[in-house]
Amino acid sequence: MRVFLLVATIALLMTGVAFAQDAEKVKPLSLIDTSIVTDTTYNNDTEQTATEFGAIVGFQKIEISLLPTYNWETKKIADIEISASYTINVMDNISVTPYGELHYDDDLERGAEIVGVKTKFNF
């Protein structure tokens, strides 16, 4: 009986090792979407150029971003935007994304607080 249990245990362990080798290994960082973005604009009314740049990090349907805006004329950070959003798929081709933004000036004084909803229709 002991020999049977020993052989059954070894067979079970070998099967587990074989399944573990076939299983695809998932790297934790592959689940996080990270992007570096820039957006440079020129305002005809104020005749100023500004560049919004920063990082956007997403995990599943949650997205968080930090986007300071650099003003090229004053050579200062004019606005720092911190935002978060969550995408809800209503149907296969329709999604709704509630989001919130906090804005700070170059002295880190809180400015605008924005709450909104984005909709997306895929064709």
DSSP file (Angstrom, degrees, kcal/mol; ACC not computed):
  #  RESIDUE AA STRUCTURE BP1 BP2  ACC     N-H-->O    O-->H-N    N-H-->O    O-->H-N    TCO  KAPPA ALPHA  PHI   PSI    X-CA   Y-CA   Z-CA
    1    1 A M     >        0   0    0      0, 0.0     4,-2.3     0, 0.0     5,-0.2   0.000 360.0 360.0 360.0 -39.5    0.0    0.0    0.0
    2    2 A R  H  >  +     0   0    0      1,-0.2     4,-2.5     2,-0.2     5,-0.2   0.894 360.0  51.9 -63.4 -39.2    2.9    2.4    0.8
    3    3 A V  H  > S+     0   0    0      2,-0.2     4,-2.7     1,-0.2     5,-0.2   0.920 109.0  50.4 -64.2 -42.4    4.4    1.8   -2.6
    4    4 A F  H  > S+     0   0    0      1,-0.2     4,-2.7     2,-0.2    -2,-0.2   0.930 112.0  46.7 -61.0 -46.1    1.1    2.5   -4.3
    5    5 A L  H  X S+     0   0    0     -4,-2.3     4,-2.3     2,-0.2    -1,-0.2   0.885 112.8  50.5 -63.9 -38.7    0.7    5.8   -2.4
    6    6 A L  H  X S+     0   0    0     -4,-2.5     4,-2.3     2,-0.2    -2,-0.2   0.928 113.0  45.0 -64.6 -45.4    4.3    6.8   -3.1
    7    7 A V  H  X S+     0   0    0     -4,-2.7     4,-2.4     2,-0.2    -2,-0.2   0.906 113.6  50.3 -65.7 -41.9    3.9    6.1   -6.9
    8    8 A A  H  X S+     0   0    0     -4,-2.7     4,-2.3    -5,-0.2    -2,-0.2   0.897 111.2  49.1 -63.5 -40.3    0.6    7.9   -7.0
    9    9 A T  H  X S+     0   0    0     -4,-2.3     4,-2.5     2,-0.2    -2,-0.2   0.919 111.8  48.0 -65.0 -44.3    2.1   11.0   -5.2
   10   10 A I  H  X S+     0   0    0     -4,-2.3     4,-2.4     2,-0.2    -2,-0.2   0.905 112.4  49.6 -63.6 -41.3    5.1   11.1   -7.6
   11   11 A A  H  X S+     0   0    0     -4,-2.4     4,-2.2     2,-0.2    -1,-0.2   0.904 111.1  49.4 -63.9 -41.0    2.8   10.8  -10.6
   12   12 A L  H  X S+     0   0    0     -4,-2.3     4,-2.2     2,-0.2    -2,-0.2   0.912 111.8  48.1 -64.4 -42.7    0.6   13.6   -9.3
   13   13 A L  H  X S+     0   0    0     -4,-2.5     4,-2.1     2,-0.2    -2,-0.2   0.896 111.5  50.0 -65.3 -40.2    3.6   15.8   -8.7
   14   14 A M  H  X S+     0   0    0     -4,-2.4     4,-2.2     2,-0.2    -1,-0.2   0.886 110.3  50.6 -65.9 -37.9    5.0   15.1  -12.1
   15   15 A T  H  X S+     0   0    0     -4,-2.2     4,-2.5     2,-0.2    -2,-0.2   0.911 109.5  50.9 -65.0 -42.2    1.6   15.9  -13.7
   16   16 A G  H  X S+     0   0    0     -4,-2.2     4,-2.2     1,-0.2    -2,-0.2   0.889 110.0  49.5 -61.9 -39.8    1.5   19.2  -11.8
   17   17 A V  H  X S+     0   0    0     -4,-2.1     4,-1.8     2,-0.2    -1,-0.2   0.895 110.0  51.3 -65.7 -40.1    4.9   20.1  -13.0
   18   18 A A  H  X S+     0   0    0     -4,-2.2     4,-1.5     1,-0.2    -2,-0.2   0.915 111.6  46.9 -64.1 -42.6    3.9   19.3  -16.6
   19   19 A F  H  X S+     0   0    0     -4,-2.5     4,-1.6     1,-0.2    -1,-0.2   0.890 109.7  54.3 -65.3 -38.4    0.8   21.5  -16.3
   20   20 A A  H  < S+     0   0    0     -4,-2.2    -1,-0.2     1,-0.2    -2,-0.2   0.856 107.0  50.9 -64.7 -34.8    2.9   24.3  -14.8
   21   21 A Q  H  < S+     0   0    0     -4,-1.8    -1,-0.2     1,-0.2    -2,-0.2   0.843 110.9  48.9 -71.7 -31.8    5.3   24.3  -17.7
   22   22 A D  H  < S+     0   0    0     -4,-1.5    -2,-0.2    -5,-0.2    -1,-0.2   0.760  90.7  97.8 -77.6 -24.4    2.4   24.5  -20.2
   23   23 A A  S  < S-     0   0    0     -4,-1.6     2,-0.4    -5,-0.1    -3,-0.0  -0.396  82.3-116.5 -67.3 138.4    0.8   27.4  -18.4
   24   24 A E        -     0   0    0     -2,-0.1     2,-0.4     1,-0.1    -1,-0.1  -0.602  26.3-128.2 -77.4 130.4    1.6   30.8  -19.8
   25   25 A K        -     0   0    0     -2,-0.4     2,-0.5    -4,-0.1    -1,-0.1  -0.648  18.8-151.7 -81.9 132.7    3.5   33.0  -17.4
   26   26 A V        -     0   0    0     -2,-0.4     3,-0.0     3,-0.0     5,-0.0  -0.915   5.5-143.9-107.5 123.5    2.0   36.5  -17.0
   27   27 A K    >   -     0   0    0     -2,-0.5     3,-1.4     1,-0.1     4,-0.5  -0.732  14.3-135.0 -84.0 131.5    4.3   39.3  -16.1
   28   28 A P  G >  S+     0   0    0      0, 0.0     3,-1.2     0, 0.0     4,-0.3   0.850 103.1  55.4 -57.0 -36.5    2.6   41.7  -13.7
   29   29 A L  G >  S+     0   0    0      1,-0.3     3,-1.1     2,-0.2    -2,-0.0   0.710  93.6  69.3 -72.0 -18.3    3.8   44.8  -15.6
   30   30 A S  G <  S+     0   0    0     -3,-1.4    -1,-0.3     1,-0.2    -4,-0.0   0.700  92.0  60.8 -71.9 -15.9    2.2   43.5  -18.8
   31   31 A L  G <  S+     0   0    0     -3,-1.2    29,-0.7    -4,-0.5     2,-0.5   0.626  92.9  78.2 -81.4 -13.5   -1.2   44.2  -17.2
   32   32 A I  E <  S-A   59   0A   0     -3,-1.1     2,-0.6    -4,-0.3    27,-0.2  -0.859  71.0-149.2-103.0 124.3   -0.5   47.9  -16.8
   33   33 A D  E     -A   58   0A   0     25,-3.0    25,-3.4    -2,-0.5     2,-0.4  -0.819  21.0-179.4 -90.9 122.5   -0.8   50.2  -19.9
   34   34 A T  E     +A   57   0A   0     -2,-0.6     2,-0.3    23,-0.2    23,-0.2  -0.980   4.4 171.8-125.1 134.6    1.6   53.1  -19.7
   35   35 A S  E     -A   56   0A   0     21,-2.3    21,-2.7    -2,-0.4     2,-0.5  -0.998  25.3-143.9-141.9 147.0    2.0   55.8  -22.3
   36   36 A I  E     -A   55   0A   0     -2,-0.3     2,-0.3    19,-0.2    19,-0.2  -0.938  30.4-173.7-105.9 127.2    4.0   59.1  -22.5
   37   37 A V  E     -A   54   0A   0     17,-2.3    17,-1.7    -2,-0.5     2,-0.3  -0.875  15.3-171.7-126.1 154.2    2.0   61.8  -24.4
   38   38 A T  E     -A   53   0A   0     -2,-0.3     2,-0.3    15,-0.2    15,-0.2  -0.984   3.7-176.0-139.0 151.5    2.6   65.3  -25.7
   39   39 A D  E     -A   52   0A   0     13,-2.2    13,-2.9    -2,-0.3     2,-0.5  -0.849   8.1-168.1-148.6 108.8    0.2   67.9  -27.2
   40   40 A T  E     +A   51   0A   0     -2,-0.3     2,-0.3    11,-0.3    11,-0.2  -0.863  12.1 178.9-103.8 130.9    1.7   71.2  -28.4
   41   41 A T  E     -A   50   0A   0      9,-2.9     9,-2.4    -2,-0.5     2,-0.4  -0.923  22.1-150.2-130.7 153.8   -0.7   74.0  -29.3
   42   42 A Y  E     -A   49   0A   0     -2,-0.3     2,-0.6     7,-0.2     7,-0.2  -0.995  14.7-148.3-122.5 124.2   -0.5   77.6  -30.5
   43   43 A N  E  >> -A   48   0A   0      5,-2.7     4,-1.6    -2,-0.4     5,-0.9  -0.832   3.0-161.2 -94.6 117.2   -3.2   80.0  -29.4
   44   44 A N  T  45S+     0   0    0     -2,-0.6    -1,-0.2     2,-0.2     0, 0.0   0.828  88.7  52.0 -67.3 -32.5   -3.9   82.6  -32.1
   45   45 A D  T  45S+     0   0    0      1,-0.2    -1,-0.2     3,-0.1    -2,-0.0   0.943 123.3  25.9 -71.6 -47.8   -5.6   85.0  -29.7
   46   46 A T  T  45S-     0   0    0      2,-0.1    -2,-0.2     0, 0.0    -1,-0.2   0.565  97.6-134.6 -92.4  -9.1   -2.9   85.1  -27.0
   47   47 A E  T  <5 +     0   0    0     -4,-1.6     2,-0.4     1,-0.2    -3,-0.2   0.899  58.7 135.3  54.6  45.6   -0.1   84.3  -29.4
   48   48 A Q  E   < -A   43   0A   0     -5,-0.9    -5,-2.7    25,-0.0     2,-0.4  -0.949  47.6-145.2-125.9 145.9    1.3   81.7  -27.0
   49   49 A T  E     +A   42   0A   0     -2,-0.4    23,-2.5    -7,-0.2    24,-0.6  -0.897  21.4 179.0-107.9 136.5    2.6   78.2  -27.5
   50   50 A A  E     -AB  41  71A   0     -9,-2.4    -9,-2.9    -2,-0.4     2,-0.5  -0.987  16.2-153.5-138.2 147.3    2.1   75.5  -24.8
   51   51 A T  E     -AB  40  70A   0     19,-2.6    19,-3.2    -2,-0.3     2,-0.5  -0.980   3.7-159.9-124.2 120.8    3.0   71.9  -24.6
   52   52 A E  E     +AB  39  69A   0    -13,-2.9   -13,-2.2    -2,-0.5     2,-0.3  -0.868  27.6 161.0 -94.8 129.0    1.0   69.5  -22.4
   53   53 A F  E     +A   38   0A   0     15,-2.4     2,-0.3    -2,-0.5   -15,-0.2  -0.934   8.1  98.3-143.4 163.3    3.1   66.4  -21.6
   54   54 A G  E     -A   37   0A   0    -17,-1.7   -17,-2.3    -2,-0.3     2,-0.4  -0.987  58.2 -53.5 153.9-160.4    3.1   63.6  -19.1
   55   55 A A  E     -AC  36  66A   0     11,-1.5    11,-2.2    -2,-0.3     2,-0.5  -0.907  26.3-162.2-122.4 143.4    2.2   60.0  -18.4
   56   56 A I  E     -AC  35  65A   0    -21,-2.7   -21,-2.3    -2,-0.4     2,-0.5  -0.995  11.5-169.6-122.6 126.7   -1.0   58.0  -18.6
   57   57 A V  E     -AC  34  64A   0      7,-3.2     7,-3.1    -2,-0.5     2,-0.4  -0.968   5.3-175.4-120.7 129.8   -1.3   54.8  -16.7
   58   58 A G  E     -AC  33  63A   0    -25,-3.4   -25,-3.0    -2,-0.5     2,-0.4  -0.958  13.4-175.0-127.9 145.0   -4.1   52.3  -17.2
   59   59 A F  E >   -AC  32  62A   0      3,-2.6     3,-2.4    -2,-0.4     2,-0.5  -0.950  69.5 -47.5-138.5 116.5   -5.1   49.1  -15.5
   60   60 A Q  T 3  S-     0   0    0    -29,-0.7   -27,-0.0    -2,-0.4    -2,-0.0  -0.470 127.0 -19.6  55.8-110.2   -8.0   47.1  -16.9
   61   61 A K  T 3  S+     0   0    0     -2,-0.5    26,-2.3    -3,-0.1     2,-0.4   0.326 118.1  95.7-109.0   7.9  -10.7   49.9  -17.3
   62   62 A I  E <   -CD  59  86A   0     -3,-2.4    -3,-2.6    24,-0.2     2,-0.4  -0.817  50.9-173.6-100.5 137.2   -9.2   52.5  -14.9
   63   63 A E  E     -CD  58  85A   0     22,-2.4    22,-2.3    -2,-0.4     2,-0.4  -0.998   5.6-176.0-134.2 132.9   -6.9   55.2  -16.3
   64   64 A I  E     -CD  57  84A   0     -7,-3.1    -7,-3.2    -2,-0.4     2,-0.3  -0.979   9.4-175.0-126.4 138.5   -4.9   57.8  -14.3
   65   65 A S  E     -CD  56  83A   0     18,-2.5    18,-2.1    -2,-0.4     2,-0.4  -0.972  21.7-162.1-138.2 152.4   -2.9   60.7  -15.8
   66   66 A L  E     +CD  55  82A   0    -11,-2.2   -11,-1.5    -2,-0.3    16,-0.2  -0.966  22.4 171.2-130.1 112.0   -0.5   63.4  -14.8
   67   67 A L  E     - D   0  81A   0     14,-3.1    14,-1.8    -2,-0.4   -13,-0.2  -0.824  10.6-171.6-132.1  92.3   -0.2   66.1  -17.4
   68   68 A P  E     - D   0  80A   0      0, 0.0   -15,-2.4     0, 0.0     2,-0.5  -0.501  17.9-137.9 -75.3 153.4    1.6   69.4  -16.8
   69   69 A T  E     -BD  52  79A   0     10,-3.3     9,-2.8   -17,-0.2    10,-1.1  -0.967  11.0-154.3-116.2 124.8    1.4   72.2  -19.4
   70   70 A Y  E     -BD  51  77A   0    -19,-3.2   -19,-2.6    -2,-0.5     2,-0.6  -0.865   5.8-148.1-101.3 125.8    4.6   74.1  -20.2
   71   71 A N  E  >> -BD  50  76A   0      5,-2.9     4,-1.3    -2,-0.5     5,-0.9  -0.839   3.3-158.8 -93.5 120.7    4.2   77.7  -21.6
   72   72 A W  T  45S+     0   0    0    -23,-2.5    -1,-0.1    -2,-0.6   -22,-0.1   0.761  87.8  51.8 -74.1 -26.0    7.0   78.4  -24.0
   73   73 A E  T  45S+     0   0    0    -24,-0.6    -1,-0.2     1,-0.2   -23,-0.1   0.931 120.7  30.6 -77.1 -45.7    6.7   82.2  -23.7
   74   74 A T  T  45S-     0   0    0      2,-0.2    -2,-0.2     0, 0.0    -1,-0.2   0.607  98.4-136.5 -86.8 -12.2    6.8   82.5  -19.9
   75   75 A K  T  <5 +     0   0    0     -4,-1.3     2,-0.3     1,-0.2    -3,-0.2   0.878  65.4 112.4  56.9  41.2    9.0   79.4  -19.6
   76   76 A K  E   <S-D   71   0A   0     -5,-0.9    -5,-2.9    -7,-0.0     2,-0.6  -0.936  80.3 -98.2-137.1 159.0    6.9   78.1  -16.7
   77   77 A I  E     -D   70   0A   0     -2,-0.3    -7,-0.3    -7,-0.2    29,-0.2  -0.715  38.9-176.4 -74.8 119.7    4.6   75.3  -16.0
   78   78 A A  E     +     0   0A   0     -9,-2.8     2,-0.3    -2,-0.6    28,-0.3   0.774  61.5   9.0 -92.4 -28.9    1.2   76.9  -16.4
   79   79 A D  E     -D   69   0A   0    -10,-1.1   -10,-3.3    26,-0.2     2,-0.5  -0.989  53.8-156.9-155.4 139.7   -1.1   74.1  -15.4
   80   80 A I  E     -DE  68 104A   0     24,-2.7    24,-2.0    -2,-0.3     2,-0.5  -0.981  17.3-163.4-120.7 118.5   -0.8   70.6  -13.8
   81   81 A E  E     -DE  67 103A   0    -14,-1.8   -14,-3.1    -2,-0.5     2,-0.5  -0.891   9.1-175.7-107.0 126.2   -3.7   68.3  -14.6
   82   82 A I  E     +DE  66 102A   0     20,-2.7    20,-2.7    -2,-0.5     2,-0.3  -0.986  18.7 171.7-116.6 123.6   -4.3   65.1  -12.6
   83   83 A S  E     -DE  65 101A   0    -18,-2.1   -18,-2.5    -2,-0.5     2,-0.3  -0.933  20.1-169.7-136.2 157.7   -7.2   63.0  -13.9
   84   84 A A  E     +DE  64 100A   0     16,-2.0    16,-2.3    -2,-0.3     2,-0.3  -0.994  11.7 174.6-142.7 145.3   -8.8   59.6  -13.3
   85   85 A S  E     -DE  63  99A   0    -22,-2.3   -22,-2.4    -2,-0.3     2,-0.4  -0.975  18.8-152.8-148.8 161.2  -11.4   57.8  -15.4
   86   86 A Y  E     -D   62   0A   0     12,-1.8     2,-0.5    -2,-0.3   -24,-0.2  -0.985  16.8-143.0-138.9 125.1  -13.2   54.5  -15.5
   87   87 A T        -     0   0    0    -26,-2.3     2,-0.5    -2,-0.4    10,-0.2  -0.766  11.9-166.8 -94.9 129.6  -14.6   53.0  -18.8
   88   88 A I  E     -F   96   0A   0      8,-3.2     8,-2.8    -2,-0.5     2,-0.8  -0.967  15.1-142.2-115.3 120.1  -17.9   51.1  -18.7
   89   89 A N  E     +F   95   0A   0     -2,-0.5     6,-0.3     6,-0.2     3,-0.1  -0.737  19.7 179.2 -83.3 112.2  -18.8   49.1  -21.8
   90   90 A V  S    S-     0   0    0      4,-1.7     2,-0.2    -2,-0.8    -1,-0.2   0.910  71.4 -12.3 -78.2 -45.2  -22.6   49.5  -22.2
   91   91 A M  S    S-     0   0    0      3,-1.9     3,-0.4     0, 0.0    -1,-0.2  -0.772  89.0 -80.7-139.4-175.8  -22.7   47.3  -25.3
   92   92 A D  S    S+     0   0    0     -2,-0.2     3,-0.0     1,-0.2    -2,-0.0   0.850 130.5  25.5 -61.1 -34.0  -20.1   45.8  -27.7
   93   93 A N  S    S+     0   0    0      1,-0.1    29,-3.0    28,-0.0     2,-0.4   0.315 113.3  71.9-115.6   8.3  -19.8   49.1  -29.6
   94   94 A I  E     + G   0 121A   0     -3,-0.4    -3,-1.9    27,-0.2    -4,-1.7  -0.990  53.0 172.9-128.6 130.3  -20.8   51.7  -26.9
   95   95 A S  E     -FG  89 120A   0     25,-2.3    25,-2.4    -2,-0.4     2,-0.4  -0.979  16.9-154.6-135.4 151.3  -18.9   52.8  -23.9
   96   96 A V  E     -FG  88 119A   0     -8,-2.8    -8,-3.2    -2,-0.3    23,-0.2  -0.982   8.5-167.4-124.1 134.5  -19.3   55.5  -21.2
   97   97 A T  E     - G   0 118A   0     21,-3.2    21,-2.4    -2,-0.4     2,-0.2  -0.887   4.3-162.3-128.3 100.9  -16.4   56.9  -19.3
   98   98 A P  E     + G   0 117A   0      0, 0.0   -12,-1.8     0, 0.0     2,-0.3  -0.600  23.7 176.2 -74.3 143.6  -17.0   59.1  -16.2
   99   99 A Y  E     -EG  85 116A   0     17,-2.7    17,-2.4    -2,-0.2     2,-0.3  -0.961  22.9-154.5-146.6 161.8  -13.9   61.1  -15.3
  100  100 A G  E     -EG  84 115A   0    -16,-2.3   -16,-2.0    -2,-0.3     2,-0.4  -0.994   8.8-164.9-138.5 146.2  -12.6   63.7  -12.9
  101  101 A E  E     -EG  83 114A   0     13,-3.1    13,-2.4    -2,-0.3     2,-0.4  -0.987   6.4-163.6-132.4 140.8   -9.8   66.3  -13.2
  102  102 A L  E     -EG  82 113A   0    -20,-2.7   -20,-2.7    -2,-0.4     2,-0.4  -0.987  13.5-159.3-118.2 134.2   -8.0   68.4  -10.7
  103  103 A H  E     -E   81   0A   0      9,-2.1     8,-4.1    -2,-0.4     2,-0.3  -0.933   8.7-176.2-117.2 139.0   -5.9   71.4  -12.0
  104  104 A Y  E     -EG  80 110A   0    -24,-2.0   -24,-2.7    -2,-0.4     6,-0.2  -0.956  17.7-133.6-128.8 148.4   -3.1   73.1  -10.1
  105  105 A D    >   -     0   0    0      4,-2.0     3,-1.9    -2,-0.3   -26,-0.2  -0.206  44.6 -81.9 -89.3-171.6   -1.1   76.2  -11.1
  106  106 A D  T 3  S+     0   0    0    -28,-0.3   -29,-0.1     1,-0.3   -27,-0.1   0.692 132.0  52.7 -69.1 -17.3    2.7   76.6  -11.0
  107  107 A D  T 3  S-     0   0    0      2,-0.1    -1,-0.3     3,-0.0     3,-0.1   0.270 119.4-111.0 -94.9  10.0    2.5   77.5   -7.2
  108  108 A L    <   +     0   0    0     -3,-1.9     2,-0.4     1,-0.3    -2,-0.1   0.773  66.5 152.6  61.4  30.2    0.5   74.3   -6.6
  109  109 A E        -     0   0    0      1,-0.1    -4,-2.0     0, 0.0    -1,-0.3  -0.765  52.1-109.3 -85.1 132.9   -2.7   76.3   -5.9
  110  110 A R  E     +G  104   0A   0     -2,-0.4    -6,-0.3    -6,-0.2     3,-0.1  -0.410  45.9 169.3 -68.0 134.6   -5.8   74.3   -6.7
  111  111 A G  E     +     0   0A   0     -8,-4.1    -1,-0.1     1,-0.4    -7,-0.1   0.244  46.1   5.9-111.7-124.1   -7.6   75.6   -9.7
  112  112 A A  E     -     0   0A   0    -10,-0.1    -9,-2.1     1,-0.0     2,-0.5  -0.315  52.0-157.5 -68.9 143.6  -10.5   74.0  -11.6
  113  113 A E  E     -G  102   0A   0    -11,-0.2     2,-0.4    -3,-0.1   -11,-0.2  -0.986  18.7-170.5-119.7 117.0  -12.2   70.8  -10.5
  114  114 A I  E     -G  101   0A   0    -13,-2.4   -13,-3.1    -2,-0.5     2,-0.4  -0.908  15.0-177.8-118.9 134.7  -13.9   69.1  -13.5
  115  115 A V  E     +G  100   0A   0     -2,-0.4     2,-0.3   -15,-0.2   -15,-0.2  -0.998  23.1 150.7-125.7 132.8  -16.2   66.1  -13.5
  116  116 A G  E     -G   99   0A   0    -17,-2.4   -17,-2.7    -2,-0.4     2,-0.4  -0.918  38.0-127.5-152.2 176.8  -17.5   64.8  -16.8
  117  117 A V  E     -G   98   0A   0     -2,-0.3     2,-0.4   -19,-0.2    -2,-0.0  -0.998  18.2-162.1-134.5 128.6  -18.8   61.9  -18.9
  118  118 A K  E     -G   97   0A   0    -21,-2.4   -21,-3.2    -2,-0.4     2,-0.4  -0.868   5.7-158.5-107.4 144.3  -17.4   60.8  -22.2
  119  119 A T  E     -G   96   0A   0     -2,-0.4     2,-0.4   -23,-0.2   -23,-0.2  -0.927   4.1-165.1-120.0 150.2  -19.2   58.5  -24.6
  120  120 A K  E     -G   95   0A   0    -25,-2.4   -25,-2.3    -2,-0.4     2,-0.5  -0.993   5.7-168.6-139.3 128.6  -17.7   56.5  -27.4
  121  121 A F  E     -G   94   0A   0     -2,-0.4     2,-0.4   -27,-0.2   -27,-0.2  -0.976  11.3-156.3-116.3 120.4  -19.5   54.7  -30.3
  122  122 A N              0   0    0    -29,-3.0    -2,-0.0    -2,-0.5   -29,-0.0  -0.824 360.0 360.0 -97.2 133.7  -17.4   52.3  -32.4
  123  123 A F              0   0    0     -2,-0.4    -1,-0.1     0, 0.0   -30,-0.0   0.380 360.0 360.0-110.2 360.0  -18.5   51.6  -36.0
